[in-house]
């Protein structure tokens, strides 16, 4: 069984936000949220 870590969860959340087009701007300052990674291709 795969160990679920904090990193795994936030990357999954970022992926879901990107796919569904959810506004994640409020999560930008959350320490573990990969905001830059999620929005890398937007620029």
HELIX and SHEET records of a PDB file:
HELIX    1   1 UNK A    6  UNK A   20  1                                  15    
HELIX    2   2 UNK A   25  UNK A   27  5                                   3    
HELIX    3   3 UNK A   35  UNK A   38  1                                   4    
HELIX    4   4 UNK A   40  UNK A   42  5                                   3    
END                                                                             
